[in-house]
Amino acid sequence: MDRLKRLYSIPQSIKKAPGTHLVAFGILHEITAIVPLPLVYYYLSANDVKIPFPEQILEEGNKRVGKMMQYLGFETLDPKSQTMLHLATSYAVVKAAMPLRVGLSLLLTPGFARLLQFRR
């Protein structure tokens, strides 16, 4: 029964400070998007995960990205490098996890909003 009371108290706290809750949700949502990105990339790179992808397309993509990187003064990519593929896969994994990220952000919003209000 205590859980139900706590659950019903959430809308009341949102009514009292809707702006704080909106900002808290936005911050949490962005954190859950930014933090996993380098973690997934690091996992893919550190474990040398080979993503099945047509070699010809990978080489052409690396060639184009390499030209842009060279123009900007960076080192070019090896034609068989999976770096760009790992970056794209990391982005796709984070986007695919959107329902989990939104759920986690919603779950953590009331507590984070209280923390933001306390800091005022």
Summary of the structure (lengths in Angstrom):
residues: 120
radius of gyration: 21.1
end to end distance: 32.6
largest distance: 63.8
contacts: 286
relative contact order: 0.16
helix: 80%
strand: 0%
